[in-house]
Amino acid sequence: MEVEYPDGHPLSAADLTHLQQLRAVVEQALEDGQLSRDELDRIRTLVNADHQVTVEELQVIHQTVRAVLGDTVQFDWEPYA
């Protein structure tokens, strides 16, 4: 499903670098298949560095978790139907 955002804008070089760094941090955090409090804090600090959480950041985190852990990720809530 393609989602369009009315306030969407092209990502700058700085945005792309930030997203690449975020992907690398998430990949490193999940290498052992677990996420420690320190690793989670590092991800949160990076995401909140500019005091906002973007759709792109959430997508990178989601896609990276799926890429590293696969589609067998267990959630403790019911997925949307």
Buried (B, 14 or more C-beta within 10 A) or exposed (E): EEEEEEEEEEEEEEBEEBBEEBBEBBEEBBEEEEBEEEBEEBBEEBBEEEEEEBEBBEEBBEEBBEEBEEEEEEEEEEEEE
